[in-house]
Amino acid sequence: MTCKERAIFQQITGINTIVYYSPAILRMSGYPSAKAATLAVAVIGVANVLVPNVSVFLVDRLGRRFLLFLGTAGMAVSLGLVGVVFHHQSAGTVVFYEMIGYIVSFGIGLGPVMWLLISEIYPTKIRGQAMSLATLSV
């Protein structure tokens, strides 16, 4: 898989859906009020901000490839569990934990590591312009 294909994969994995629609997903899963769902979304947001910082420390120790595989596998399992829970109509607070698992997996793998990989493939001389074009094309 090329770097561009990985970058596209990063965007189509569902992270935007989880982030944007998490209040609605939590309400559909049985959260008692909009206030409770909003508080849960705040926790998800904090995880979304903090977890990529952990990835910064892990990337050189564990390797880019390992973190990409770990993150992608965690995302697949988490989204699969969300689907299973909704299919069996037994949602509830377990959906919150599955969404946290998804955000943590994205924050360790595809989120930060893809941008690192894209920046590393270009020579230093043209890195700024090349990153601009890469970002535009994704």
N, C-alpha and C positions, 0 to 999 in steps of 0.2 A: 504494500500500500504506500503510495507516495505521500509526501508531506501535505500536498494540497488536498488529497482525498481524506487524510486524517483531520484536517482543519474543517472540511465540510461535514465530516462525521461528527465533529464536536458540536456543530451548530444544529444538526438534525436529531440529536439524541433525546431531546425533550426537556432540556434544562430551562428554556424560556417558558415552556408550559407549566412546569412545576413552580417556578418562581412567580409568574404572573397570576396563575390560577389557584395558587395554594389556599387562599381563603375560601374559595368556592369548593375546592376539593375537600377541605376539612369540614365545611358545613354539610356537604353531601355525605360525608362519612359518619355524621352523627354528632358533631360538636354542638353543644346545647345553645350557644349564642354566637352572634357575630363578634362579640367582645372576646370570647374564649378563643375563637378561630384567629382573630387578629393578634392576640398574645402569642399563640403558637407560631404564627407567621413571623413574628418578631424574633423568636428563638431560631427559626429556620434562617432568617436573615443574618443573625449573629454567626451562626455556623458557616454560612456562605462567605462571610468576611474573614473569619478566623482560620478556617481549615486550609486555604491555600498557603497561608504562612507556614503551616506545618510542612507542606509539600516542598517549600523552599529548602528546608533543612534535610529532607529525605532524598531529594533528587540526586545529589551526588553520592550519597551513601548506598541507595538501593538501585539507582539507575533509572533512566528515562523509560526504557522499554517495560521494565517491571511495574513502574507506577502507572503507565498507560494500561497495561493488562489488568492490574489490580483494580484500578478505577473503573474501567469499562465493565469488568465482571461484576463489581459491586453495584454499578448502575443498572445492569441488566437484571440482577437478582432483585433489587429493590423495586424497580418498575414492575417486574413480573409478580412480585408479592402484592403490590397495590392492585394490580389487575385481578389476581386470584381473590383477594379480600372483597373487592367490589362485586366480582362475579357471584360469590357465595353470599353476598349481602350481609356480611358479618363484620362490617367496617367498625369504626370506633377510633379509639386513641391509637390503635396499632398502625393506622395509616400515617399518623404523625411520625412515628418512629421509622417507618419505611421511607418517608420523605426525607427525614434527617439522614438516613443511610444513603439515600440517593445524592443529597447535597454533599455529604462528606466524601463519597466516592468520586463525584465530579470534581470537587475541590482538591483532591489528592492527585487525580489522574488527568483527565482530558482538559480541565480548566486551565491550570497554569502550565502544564508540561507542553501543550501544543504551542503556546506562544513562545516558550523557550526554544522549542525545536525550530519553529519558523525563523526566529531571529538568528539561530546558529548556522543556518545553511547559507547565509549571504556573507560575502566578504565585507570587512569593516568599512571599506571605502564607500560602498553603495548601500549599506545596511538601512539607513534611514529611509531612502527612497524606495528600496525594495520592500521593506516592511509596510510602507504606506500602500504600495500596490497589492501586496499580499492581503492586507486587511480589507482593501476595497473589493478584491475579487472573491473573498469568502463571504 
